[in-house]
């Protein structure tokens, strides 16, 4: 009996979640929540907000697990995109609440701005870029998409990727270089 790969285990859990298996959702949460929480926390910079977004993201996973396609992205990358999207939506809502939505457009320039805060347009652009990036990632072959996703979501070095995927280091470096070049070209076409 061969051991399942971590991606295969996650894909099996997502399939079970799609069939409304609550135990599978708990197992999926136990295996991925810390990494997804870290992603939400990096985007939001607030622990309570990150917890809320994580909870909302798992509700989204529960609802949309049937739409997951392993041929398009690794499971953790798919879940990471859901978390990122929800975190950006959360920031947009918070920003809109702070602006009270009742100020005339002329008064927006007079509002005090946090010098590090992104404005609504920057958040929208970031969200649109995330969609384009996801579309460009879908164009990569599955092994290359997996290498890029693992490298960035798990913050793995080339040697760590080679070790975990049981691939030669040169192959990982080549796939990364070629994949990033393909992503750059694809993203440039959508700008």
C-alpha positions as CSV (number, residue, x, y, z in Angstrom):
1,X,0.0,0.0,0.0
2,X,1.5,3.3,-1.0
3,X,1.4,6.3,1.2
4,X,-0.7,9.2,0.0
5,X,0.9,12.5,-0.9
6,X,-0.1,15.5,1.1
7,X,-1.9,16.9,-1.9
8,X,-3.7,13.7,-2.6
9,X,-4.9,13.6,1.1
10,X,-6.2,17.1,0.8
11,X,-7.9,16.4,-2.5
12,X,-9.6,13.3,-0.9
13,X,-10.7,15.5,2.0
14,X,-12.1,18.2,-0.4
15,X,-14.0,15.4,-2.3
16,X,-15.5,14.2,1.0
17,X,-16.4,17.8,2.0
18,X,-18.1,18.2,-1.4
19,X,-20.2,15.1,-0.4
20,X,-21.0,17.1,2.9
21,X,-18.8,15.0,5.2
22,X,-18.4,17.2,8.3
23,X,-15.6,15.0,9.7
24,X,-13.6,15.6,6.5
25,X,-14.1,19.4,6.9
26,X,-12.7,19.1,10.4
27,X,-9.7,17.1,9.2
28,X,-9.2,19.5,6.4
29,X,-9.3,22.4,8.9
30,X,-6.8,20.6,11.2
31,X,-4.4,20.1,8.4
32,X,-4.5,23.5,6.7
33,X,-5.9,26.1,9.1
34,X,-2.5,27.3,10.5
35,X,-1.1,28.0,7.0
36,X,-4.3,29.6,5.8
37,X,-4.5,31.7,9.0
38,X,-0.9,32.9,8.5
39,X,-1.9,34.0,4.9
40,X,-4.9,35.9,6.2
41,X,-2.9,37.5,9.0
42,X,-0.2,38.7,6.5
43,X,-2.9,40.3,4.4
44,X,-5.0,41.8,7.2
45,X,-2.4,42.5,9.9
46,X,-5.0,41.8,12.6
47,X,-5.5,38.5,14.5
48,X,-9.2,38.9,15.1
49,X,-9.9,39.8,11.5
50,X,-7.7,36.9,10.3
51,X,-9.7,34.5,12.5
52,X,-13.0,35.9,11.0
53,X,-11.7,35.6,7.5
54,X,-10.5,32.0,8.1
55,X,-13.9,31.0,9.5
56,X,-15.6,32.6,6.5
57,X,-13.1,30.9,4.1
58,X,-13.9,27.5,5.5
59,X,-17.6,28.2,5.1
60,X,-16.7,29.0,1.5
61,X,-14.8,25.8,1.2
62,X,-17.8,23.9,2.5
63,X,-20.0,25.5,0.0
64,X,-17.7,25.3,-3.1
65,X,-15.8,22.1,-2.5
66,X,-17.7,20.5,-5.4
67,X,-16.3,23.2,-7.8
68,X,-12.6,22.4,-6.9
69,X,-10.7,20.9,-9.8
70,X,-7.3,19.3,-9.0
71,X,-6.3,19.7,-12.6
72,X,-6.4,23.5,-12.3
73,X,-4.5,24.0,-9.0
74,X,-3.1,22.2,-6.0
75,X,-5.6,22.0,-3.1
76,X,-3.7,24.4,-0.8
77,X,-3.3,26.9,-3.6
78,X,-7.1,26.8,-4.2
79,X,-7.8,27.3,-0.5
80,X,-5.2,30.0,-0.4
81,X,-6.9,31.9,-3.2
82,X,-10.2,31.6,-1.3
83,X,-8.6,33.0,1.8
84,X,-6.9,35.8,-0.1
85,X,-10.1,36.8,-1.9
86,X,-12.1,36.9,1.3
87,X,-9.3,38.9,3.1
88,X,-9.3,41.5,0.3
89,X,-13.1,41.6,0.4
90,X,-13.0,42.1,4.2
91,X,-10.5,45.0,3.7
92,X,-12.8,46.6,1.1
93,X,-15.8,46.3,3.4
94,X,-13.9,47.8,6.4
95,X,-12.7,50.6,4.2
96,X,-16.2,51.3,3.0
97,X,-17.5,51.3,6.6
98,X,-14.9,53.8,7.6
99,X,-15.9,56.1,4.7
100,X,-19.6,55.8,5.8
101,X,-20.5,55.7,2.1
102,X,-22.4,59.0,2.5
103,X,-19.7,61.5,1.8
104,X,-19.8,63.3,-1.5
105,X,-17.0,62.2,-3.8
106,X,-15.5,65.7,-3.6
107,X,-14.9,65.1,0.2
108,X,-12.9,61.9,-0.2
109,X,-9.6,63.7,-0.7
110,X,-10.1,65.5,2.6
111,X,-10.4,62.3,4.6
112,X,-7.4,61.5,6.8
113,X,-5.4,58.6,5.2
114,X,-3.2,56.1,6.8
115,X,0.0,56.5,4.7
116,X,0.4,52.7,4.6
117,X,-3.2,51.8,4.0
118,X,-4.3,50.8,0.5
119,X,-7.2,52.8,-1.0
120,X,-10.2,51.1,-2.5
121,X,-8.8,51.3,-6.0
122,X,-5.6,49.6,-5.0
123,X,-7.6,46.8,-3.3
124,X,-9.8,46.3,-6.3
125,X,-6.7,46.2,-8.5
126,X,-5.0,43.7,-6.2
127,X,-8.1,41.5,-6.4
128,X,-8.3,41.8,-10.2
129,X,-4.6,40.9,-10.3
130,X,-5.3,37.8,-8.1
131,X,-7.9,36.7,-10.6
132,X,-5.6,37.2,-13.5
133,X,-2.8,35.4,-11.6
134,X,-5.1,32.4,-11.0
135,X,-6.0,32.3,-14.7
136,X,-2.3,32.4,-15.6
137,X,-1.5,29.7,-13.1
138,X,-4.2,27.5,-14.7
139,X,-2.3,27.7,-18.0
140,X,0.8,26.1,-16.4
141,X,1.2,22.3,-16.5
142,X,0.2,20.7,-13.2
143,X,3.7,19.8,-12.0
144,X,5.0,23.3,-12.7
145,X,1.9,24.9,-11.1
146,X,2.5,22.7,-8.0
147,X,6.1,23.8,-7.7
148,X,5.3,27.5,-8.0
149,X,2.3,27.2,-5.6
150,X,4.3,25.3,-3.0
151,X,7.2,27.6,-3.3
152,X,5.1,30.7,-2.6
153,X,2.4,29.4,-0.3
154,X,4.7,27.3,1.9
155,X,7.7,29.6,1.5
156,X,9.9,26.7,0.4
157,X,13.4,27.0,-1.1
158,X,14.4,25.1,-4.3
159,X,16.2,22.4,-2.3
160,X,13.2,22.0,0.1
161,X,10.9,21.7,-2.9
162,X,13.2,19.1,-4.6
163,X,13.3,17.1,-1.4
164,X,9.5,17.2,-0.7
165,X,8.6,16.4,-4.3
166,X,11.4,13.9,-4.8
167,X,12.7,15.7,-7.9
168,X,16.2,16.6,-8.9
169,X,17.2,20.1,-7.8
170,X,18.0,21.1,-11.4
171,X,14.5,20.2,-12.5
172,X,12.9,22.3,-9.7
173,X,15.0,25.3,-10.6
174,X,14.2,24.9,-14.3
175,X,10.5,24.5,-13.7
176,X,10.5,27.6,-11.4
177,X,12.4,29.7,-13.9
178,X,10.3,28.7,-16.9
179,X,7.0,28.9,-14.9
180,X,7.8,32.4,-13.6
181,X,8.7,33.6,-17.1
182,X,5.4,32.2,-18.4
183,X,3.5,33.9,-15.6
184,X,5.2,37.2,-16.3
185,X,4.3,37.0,-20.0
186,X,0.7,36.0,-19.2
187,X,0.3,38.7,-16.6
188,X,1.8,41.3,-19.0
189,X,-0.9,40.5,-21.5
190,X,-3.6,41.3,-19.0
191,X,-2.2,44.6,-17.8
